[in-house]
Amino acid sequence: MAQNESLKVADSIAEKARLVVNKTLGNTETKLNILVIDSQGKLAGKSKDNA
């Protein structure tokens, strides 16, 4: 269960980062996905697809 909760937190962090980067880039056609990697090098979370 803790691992499942960590995934939700990592997804949330990635999504917030994606929103910040999109705002910083402004009106561009850049496609962006943010990945969160844990200390063992495994995927911990990711943002939603850039819409």
mmCIF file of the N, C-alpha and C atoms, coordinates in Angstrom:
data_MODEL
# 
_entry.id   MODEL 
# 
loop_
_atom_site.group_PDB 
_atom_site.id 
_atom_site.type_symbol 
_atom_site.label_atom_id 
_atom_site.label_alt_id 
_atom_site.label_comp_id 
_atom_site.label_asym_id 
_atom_site.label_entity_id 
_atom_site.label_seq_id 
_atom_site.pdbx_PDB_ins_code 
_atom_site.Cartn_x 
_atom_site.Cartn_y 
_atom_site.Cartn_z 
_atom_site.occupancy 
_atom_site.B_iso_or_equiv 
_atom_site.pdbx_formal_charge 
_atom_site.auth_seq_id 
_atom_site.auth_comp_id 
_atom_site.auth_asym_id 
_atom_site.auth_atom_id 
_atom_site.pdbx_PDB_model_num 
ATOM 1   N N  . MET A 1 1  ? 0.817  -1.192 0.000   1.00 0.00 ? 1  MET A N  1 
ATOM 2   C CA . MET A 1 1  ? 0.000  0.000  0.000   1.00 0.00 ? 1  MET A CA 1 
ATOM 3   C C  . MET A 1 1  ? 0.861  1.257  0.000   1.00 0.00 ? 1  MET A C  1 
ATOM 4   N N  . ALA A 1 2  ? 1.921  1.262  0.771   1.00 0.00 ? 2  ALA A N  1 
ATOM 5   C CA . ALA A 1 2  ? 2.790  2.437  0.816   1.00 0.00 ? 2  ALA A CA 1 
ATOM 6   C C  . ALA A 1 2  ? 3.371  2.729  -0.556  1.00 0.00 ? 2  ALA A C  1 
ATOM 7   N N  . GLN A 1 3  ? 3.721  1.684  -1.276  1.00 0.00 ? 3  GLN A N  1 
ATOM 8   C CA . GLN A 1 3  ? 4.267  1.868  -2.615  1.00 0.00 ? 3  GLN A CA 1 
ATOM 9   C C  . GLN A 1 3  ? 3.210  2.476  -3.538  1.00 0.00 ? 3  GLN A C  1 
ATOM 10  N N  . ASN A 1 4  ? 1.972  2.059  -3.413  1.00 0.00 ? 4  ASN A N  1 
ATOM 11  C CA . ASN A 1 4  ? 0.879  2.604  -4.208  1.00 0.00 ? 4  ASN A CA 1 
ATOM 12  C C  . ASN A 1 4  ? 0.674  4.082  -3.890  1.00 0.00 ? 4  ASN A C  1 
ATOM 13  N N  . GLU A 1 5  ? 0.740  4.444  -2.613  1.00 0.00 ? 5  GLU A N  1 
ATOM 14  C CA . GLU A 1 5  ? 0.609  5.843  -2.210  1.00 0.00 ? 5  GLU A CA 1 
ATOM 15  C C  . GLU A 1 5  ? 1.781  6.665  -2.733  1.00 0.00 ? 5  GLU A C  1 
ATOM 16  N N  . SER A 1 6  ? 2.981  6.099  -2.723  1.00 0.00 ? 6  SER A N  1 
ATOM 17  C CA . SER A 1 6  ? 4.152  6.800  -3.255  1.00 0.00 ? 6  SER A CA 1 
ATOM 18  C C  . SER A 1 6  ? 3.980  7.095  -4.728  1.00 0.00 ? 6  SER A C  1 
ATOM 19  N N  . LEU A 1 7  ? 3.376  6.157  -5.451  1.00 0.00 ? 7  LEU A N  1 
ATOM 20  C CA . LEU A 1 7  ? 3.131  6.360  -6.873  1.00 0.00 ? 7  LEU A CA 1 
ATOM 21  C C  . LEU A 1 7  ? 2.199  7.541  -7.084  1.00 0.00 ? 7  LEU A C  1 
ATOM 22  N N  . LYS A 1 8  ? 1.154  7.640  -6.277  1.00 0.00 ? 8  LYS A N  1 
ATOM 23  C CA . LYS A 1 8  ? 0.226  8.761  -6.394  1.00 0.00 ? 8  LYS A CA 1 
ATOM 24  C C  . LYS A 1 8  ? 0.931  10.079 -6.095  1.00 0.00 ? 8  LYS A C  1 
ATOM 25  N N  . VAL A 1 9  ? 1.782  10.095 -5.089  1.00 0.00 ? 9  VAL A N  1 
ATOM 26  C CA . VAL A 1 9  ? 2.524  11.307 -4.745  1.00 0.00 ? 9  VAL A CA 1 
ATOM 27  C C  . VAL A 1 9  ? 3.486  11.669 -5.873  1.00 0.00 ? 9  VAL A C  1 
ATOM 28  N N  . ALA A 1 10 ? 4.195  10.689 -6.400  1.00 0.00 ? 10 ALA A N  1 
ATOM 29  C CA . ALA A 1 10 ? 5.140  10.945 -7.490  1.00 0.00 ? 10 ALA A CA 1 
ATOM 30  C C  . ALA A 1 10 ? 4.412  11.429 -8.741  1.00 0.00 ? 10 ALA A C  1 
ATOM 31  N N  . ASP A 1 11 ? 3.247  10.859 -9.033  1.00 0.00 ? 11 ASP A N  1 
ATOM 32  C CA . ASP A 1 11 ? 2.447  11.329 -10.170 1.00 0.00 ? 11 ASP A CA 1 
ATOM 33  C C  . ASP A 1 11 ? 2.020  12.779 -9.960  1.00 0.00 ? 11 ASP A C  1 
ATOM 34  N N  . SER A 1 12 ? 1.621  13.102 -8.758  1.00 0.00 ? 12 SER A N  1 
ATOM 35  C CA . SER A 1 12 ? 1.192  14.464 -8.440  1.00 0.00 ? 12 SER A CA 1 
ATOM 36  C C  . SER A 1 12 ? 2.345  15.456 -8.588  1.00 0.00 ? 12 SER A C  1 
ATOM 37  N N  . ILE A 1 13 ? 3.514  15.077 -8.103  1.00 0.00 ? 13 ILE A N  1 
ATOM 38  C CA . ILE A 1 13 ? 4.701  15.930 -8.239  1.00 0.00 ? 13 ILE A CA 1 
ATOM 39  C C  . ILE A 1 13 ? 5.032  16.140 -9.708  1.00 0.00 ? 13 ILE A C  1 
ATOM 40  N N  . ALA A 1 14 ? 4.991  15.071 -10.487 1.00 0.00 ? 14 ALA A N  1 
ATOM 41  C CA . ALA A 1 14 ? 5.292  15.167 -11.919 1.00 0.00 ? 14 ALA A CA 1 
ATOM 42  C C  . ALA A 1 14 ? 4.284  16.063 -12.631 1.00 0.00 ? 14 ALA A C  1 
ATOM 43  N N  . GLU A 1 15 ? 3.022  15.935 -12.291 1.00 0.00 ? 15 GLU A N  1 
ATOM 44  C CA . GLU A 1 15 ? 1.986  16.753 -12.933 1.00 0.00 ? 15 GLU A CA 1 
ATOM 45  C C  . GLU A 1 15 ? 2.160  18.225 -12.585 1.00 0.00 ? 15 GLU A C  1 
ATOM 46  N N  . LYS A 1 16 ? 2.464  18.523 -11.329 1.00 0.00 ? 16 LYS A N  1 
ATOM 47  C CA . LYS A 1 16 ? 2.697  19.914 -10.938 1.00 0.00 ? 16 LYS A CA 1 
ATOM 48  C C  . LYS A 1 16 ? 3.915  20.482 -11.664 1.00 0.00 ? 16 LYS A C  1 
ATOM 49  N N  . ALA A 1 17 ? 4.951  19.682 -11.809 1.00 0.00 ? 17 ALA A N  1 
ATOM 50  C CA . ALA A 1 17 ? 6.141  20.121 -12.544 1.00 0.00 ? 17 ALA A CA 1 
ATOM 51  C C  . ALA A 1 17 ? 5.807  20.385 -14.009 1.00 0.00 ? 17 ALA A C  1 
ATOM 52  N N  . ARG A 1 18 ? 4.979  19.528 -14.604 1.00 0.00 ? 18 ARG A N  1 
ATOM 53  C CA . ARG A 1 18 ? 4.584  19.718 -16.007 1.00 0.00 ? 18 ARG A CA 1 
ATOM 54  C C  . ARG A 1 18 ? 3.831  21.035 -16.184 1.00 0.00 ? 18 ARG A C  1 
ATOM 55  N N  . LEU A 1 19 ? 2.953  21.349 -15.246 1.00 0.00 ? 19 LEU A N  1 
ATOM 56  C CA . LEU A 1 19 ? 2.199  22.596 -15.325 1.00 0.00 ? 19 LEU A CA 1 
ATOM 57  C C  . LEU A 1 19 ? 3.116  23.810 -15.226 1.00 0.00 ? 19 LEU A C  1 
ATOM 58  N N  . VAL A 1 20 ? 4.103  23.748 -14.339 1.00 0.00 ? 20 VAL A N  1 
ATOM 59  C CA . VAL A 1 20 ? 5.057  24.850 -14.187 1.00 0.00 ? 20 VAL A CA 1 
ATOM 60  C C  . VAL A 1 20 ? 5.879  25.028 -15.458 1.00 0.00 ? 20 VAL A C  1 
ATOM 61  N N  . VAL A 1 21 ? 6.366  23.925 -16.018 1.00 0.00 ? 21 VAL A N  1 
ATOM 62  C CA . VAL A 1 21 ? 7.176  24.010 -17.237 1.00 0.00 ? 21 VAL A CA 1 
ATOM 63  C C  . VAL A 1 21 ? 6.340  24.531 -18.400 1.00 0.00 ? 21 VAL A C  1 
ATOM 64  N N  . ASN A 1 22 ? 5.107  24.056 -18.535 1.00 0.00 ? 22 ASN A N  1 
ATOM 65  C CA . ASN A 1 22 ? 4.234  24.555 -19.604 1.00 0.00 ? 22 ASN A CA 1 
ATOM 66  C C  . ASN A 1 22 ? 4.015  26.056 -19.482 1.00 0.00 ? 22 ASN A C  1 
ATOM 67  N N  . LYS A 1 23 ? 3.810  26.528 -18.266 1.00 0.00 ? 23 LYS A N  1 
ATOM 68  C CA . LYS A 1 23 ? 3.620  27.964 -18.041 1.00 0.00 ? 23 LYS A CA 1 
ATOM 69  C C  . LYS A 1 23 ? 4.889  28.730 -18.396 1.00 0.00 ? 23 LYS A C  1 
ATOM 70  N N  . THR A 1 24 ? 6.034  28.181 -18.042 1.00 0.00 ? 24 THR A N  1 
ATOM 71  C CA . THR A 1 24 ? 7.314  28.820 -18.337 1.00 0.00 ? 24 THR A CA 1 
ATOM 72  C C  . THR A 1 24 ? 7.575  28.882 -19.837 1.00 0.00 ? 24 THR A C  1 
ATOM 73  N N  . LEU A 1 25 ? 7.248  27.810 -20.547 1.00 0.00 ? 25 LEU A N  1 
ATOM 74  C CA . LEU A 1 25 ? 7.471  27.768 -21.994 1.00 0.00 ? 25 LEU A CA 1 
ATOM 75  C C  . LEU A 1 25 ? 6.528  28.690 -22.751 1.00 0.00 ? 25 LEU A C  1 
ATOM 76  N N  . GLY A 1 26 ? 5.382  28.961 -22.181 1.00 0.00 ? 26 GLY A N  1 
ATOM 77  C CA . GLY A 1 26 ? 4.412  29.821 -22.851 1.00 0.00 ? 26 GLY A CA 1 
ATOM 78  C C  . GLY A 1 26 ? 3.677  29.076 -23.948 1.00 0.00 ? 26 GLY A C  1 
ATOM 79  N N  . ASN A 1 27 ? 3.270  29.805 -24.953 1.00 0.00 ? 27 ASN A N  1 
ATOM 80  C CA . ASN A 1 27 ? 2.454  29.249 -26.028 1.00 0.00 ? 27 ASN A CA 1 
ATOM 81  C C  . ASN A 1 27 ? 3.346  28.613 -27.090 1.00 0.00 ? 27 ASN A C  1 
ATOM 82  N N  . THR A 1 28 ? 3.777  27.396 -26.832 1.00 0.00 ? 28 THR A N  1 
ATOM 83  C CA . THR A 1 28 ? 4.589  26.663 -27.807 1.00 0.00 ? 28 THR A CA 1 
ATOM 84  C C  . THR A 1 28 ? 3.911  25.335 -28.110 1.00 0.00 ? 28 THR A C  1 
ATOM 85  N N  . GLU A 1 29 ? 4.373  24.678 -29.123 1.00 0.00 ? 29 GLU A N  1 
ATOM 86  C CA . GLU A 1 29 ? 3.820  23.370 -29.475 1.00 0.00 ? 29 GLU A CA 1 
ATOM 87  C C  . GLU A 1 29 ? 4.691  22.237 -28.927 1.00 0.00 ? 29 GLU A C  1 
ATOM 88  N N  . THR A 1 30 ? 5.414  22.514 -27.865 1.00 0.00 ? 30 THR A N  1 
ATOM 89  C CA . THR A 1 30 ? 6.289  21.526 -27.254 1.00 0.00 ? 30 THR A CA 1 
ATOM 90  C C  . THR A 1 30 ? 5.467  20.457 -26.547 1.00 0.00 ? 30 THR A C  1 
ATOM 91  N N  . LYS A 1 31 ? 5.762  19.199 -26.843 1.00 0.00 ? 31 LYS A N  1 
ATOM 92  C CA . LYS A 1 31 ? 5.127  18.090 -26.125 1.00 0.00 ? 31 LYS A CA 1 
ATOM 93  C C  . LYS A 1 31 ? 6.015  17.751 -24.940 1.00 0.00 ? 31 LYS A C  1 
ATOM 94  N N  . LEU A 1 32 ? 5.404  17.566 -23.807 1.00 0.00 ? 32 LEU A N  1 
ATOM 95  C CA . LEU A 1 32 ? 6.175  17.434 -22.579 1.00 0.00 ? 32 LEU A CA 1 
ATOM 96  C C  . LEU A 1 32 ? 5.593  16.349 -21.686 1.00 0.00 ? 32 LEU A C  1 
ATOM 97  N N  . ASN A 1 33 ? 6.444  15.489 -21.203 1.00 0.00 ? 33 ASN A N  1 
ATOM 98  C CA . ASN A 1 33 ? 6.101  14.511 -20.172 1.00 0.00 ? 33 ASN A CA 1 
ATOM 99  C C  . ASN A 1 33 ? 7.186  14.586 -19.105 1.00 0.00 ? 33 ASN A C  1 
ATOM 100 N N  . ILE A 1 34 ? 6.786  14.604 -17.872 1.00 0.00 ? 34 ILE A N  1 
ATOM 101 C CA . ILE A 1 34 ? 7.719  14.644 -16.748 1.00 0.00 ? 34 ILE A CA 1 
ATOM 102 C C  . ILE A 1 34 ? 7.736  13.265 -16.097 1.00 0.00 ? 34 ILE A C  1 
ATOM 103 N N  . LEU A 1 35 ? 8.922  12.735 -15.873 1.00 0.00 ? 35 LEU A N  1 
ATOM 104 C CA . LEU A 1 35 ? 9.094  11.451 -15.198 1.00 0.00 ? 35 LEU A CA 1 
ATOM 105 C C  . LEU A 1 35 ? 9.781  11.679 -13.860 1.00 0.00 ? 35 LEU A C  1 
ATOM 106 N N  . VAL A 1 36 ? 9.348  10.957 -12.846 1.00 0.00 ? 36 VAL A N  1 
ATOM 107 C CA . VAL A 1 36 ? 9.991  10.972 -11.533 1.00 0.00 ? 36 VAL A CA 1 
ATOM 108 C C  . VAL A 1 36 ? 10.656 9.616  -11.364 1.00 0.00 ? 36 VAL A C  1 
ATOM 109 N N  . ILE A 1 37 ? 11.965 9.631  -11.137 1.00 0.00 ? 37 ILE A N  1 
ATOM 110 C CA . ILE A 1 37 ? 12.758 8.413  -10.990 1.00 0.00 ? 37 ILE A CA 1 
ATOM 111 C C  . ILE A 1 37 ? 13.184 8.285  -9.527  1.00 0.00 ? 37 ILE A C  1 
ATOM 112 N N  . ASP A 1 38 ? 13.020 7.094  -8.948  1.00 0.00 ? 38 ASP A N  1 
ATOM 113 C CA . ASP A 1 38 ? 13.400 6.903  -7.550  1.00 0.00 ? 38 ASP A CA 1 
ATOM 114 C C  . ASP A 1 38 ? 14.906 6.677  -7.421  1.00 0.00 ? 38 ASP A C  1 
ATOM 115 N N  . SER A 1 39 ? 15.369 6.532  -6.197  1.00 0.00 ? 39 SER A N  1 
ATOM 116 C CA . SER A 1 39 ? 16.808 6.405  -5.946  1.00 0.00 ? 39 SER A CA 1 
ATOM 117 C C  . SER A 1 39 ? 17.401 5.101  -6.468  1.00 0.00 ? 39 SER A C  1 
ATOM 118 N N  . GLN A 1 40 ? 16.557 4.132  -6.805  1.00 0.00 ? 40 GLN A N  1 
ATOM 119 C CA . GLN A 1 40 ? 17.039 2.885  -7.405  1.00 0.00 ? 40 GLN A CA 1 
ATOM 120 C C  . GLN A 1 40 ? 16.996 2.937  -8.935  1.00 0.00 ? 40 GLN A C  1 
ATOM 121 N N  . GLY A 1 41 ? 16.617 4.079  -9.479  1.00 0.00 ? 41 GLY A N  1 
ATOM 122 C CA . GLY A 1 41 ? 16.579 4.243  -10.926 1.00 0.00 ? 41 GLY A CA 1 
ATOM 123 C C  . GLY A 1 41 ? 15.303 3.751  -11.582 1.00 0.00 ? 41 GLY A C  1 
ATOM 124 N N  . LYS A 1 42 ? 14.283 3.483  -10.782 1.00 0.00 ? 42 LYS A N  1 
ATOM 125 C CA . LYS A 1 42 ? 13.006 2.992  -11.317 1.00 0.00 ? 42 LYS A CA 1 
ATOM 126 C C  . LYS A 1 42 ? 12.012 4.140  -11.444 1.00 0.00 ? 42 LYS A C  1 
ATOM 127 N N  . LEU A 1 43 ? 11.108 4.003  -12.412 1.00 0.00 ? 43 LEU A N  1 
ATOM 128 C CA . LEU A 1 43 ? 10.061 4.997  -12.603 1.00 0.00 ? 43 LEU A CA 1 
ATOM 129 C C  . LEU A 1 43 ? 9.146  5.016  -11.381 1.00 0.00 ? 43 LEU A C  1 
ATOM 130 N N  . ALA A 1 44 ? 9.042  6.182  -10.756 1.00 0.00 ? 44 ALA A N  1 
ATOM 131 C CA . ALA A 1 44 ? 8.201  6.313  -9.571  1.00 0.00 ? 44 ALA A CA 1 
ATOM 132 C C  . ALA A 1 44 ? 6.880  6.996  -9.896  1.00 0.00 ? 44 ALA A C  1 
ATOM 133 N N  . GLY A 1 45 ? 6.872  7.812  -10.947 1.00 0.00 ? 45 GLY A N  1 
ATOM 134 C CA . GLY A 1 45 ? 5.654  8.514  -11.319 1.00 0.00 ? 45 GLY A CA 1 
ATOM 135 C C  . GLY A 1 45 ? 5.856  9.256  -12.618 1.00 0.00 ? 45 GLY A C  1 
ATOM 136 N N  . LYS A 1 46 ? 4.744  9.701  -13.191 1.00 0.00 ? 46 LYS A N  1 
ATOM 137 C CA . LYS A 1 46 ? 4.825  10.466 -14.438 1.00 0.00 ? 46 LYS A CA 1 
ATOM 138 C C  . LYS A 1 46 ? 3.639  11.403 -14.532 1.00 0.00 ? 46 LYS A C  1 
ATOM 139 N N  . SER A 1 47 ? 3.825  12.442 -15.336 1.00 0.00 ? 47 SER A N  1 
ATOM 140 C CA . SER A 1 47 ? 2.740  13.390 -15.559 1.00 0.00 ? 47 SER A CA 1 
ATOM 141 C C  . SER A 1 47 ? 1.760  12.823 -16.572 1.00 0.00 ? 47 SER A C  1 
ATOM 142 N N  . LYS A 1 48 ? 0.621  13.481 -16.679 1.00 0.00 ? 48 LYS A N  1 
ATOM 143 C CA . LYS A 1 48 ? -0.345 13.119 -17.710 1.00 0.00 ? 48 LYS A CA 1 
ATOM 144 C C  . LYS A 1 48 ? 0.236  13.520 -19.058 1.00 0.00 ? 48 LYS A C  1 
ATOM 145 N N  . ASP A 1 49 ? -0.292 12.937 -20.121 1.00 0.00 ? 49 ASP A N  1 
ATOM 146 C CA . ASP A 1 49 ? 0.142  13.350 -21.451 1.00 0.00 ? 49 ASP A CA 1 
ATOM 147 C C  . ASP A 1 49 ? -0.174 14.820 -21.642 1.00 0.00 ? 49 ASP A C  1 
ATOM 148 N N  . ASN A 1 50 ? 0.750  15.523 -22.267 1.00 0.00 ? 50 ASN A N  1 
ATOM 149 C CA . ASN A 1 50 ? 0.571  16.944 -22.521 1.00 0.00 ? 50 ASN A CA 1 
ATOM 150 C C  . ASN A 1 50 ? -0.591 17.151 -23.478 1.00 0.00 ? 50 ASN A C  1 
ATOM 151 N N  . ALA A 1 51 ? -1.583 17.899 -23.049 1.00 0.00 ? 51 ALA A N  1 
ATOM 152 C CA . ALA A 1 51 ? -2.756 18.126 -23.906 1.00 0.00 ? 51 ALA A CA 1 
ATOM 153 C C  . ALA A 1 51 ? -2.727 19.506 -24.505 1.00 0.00 ? 51 ALA A C  1 
# 
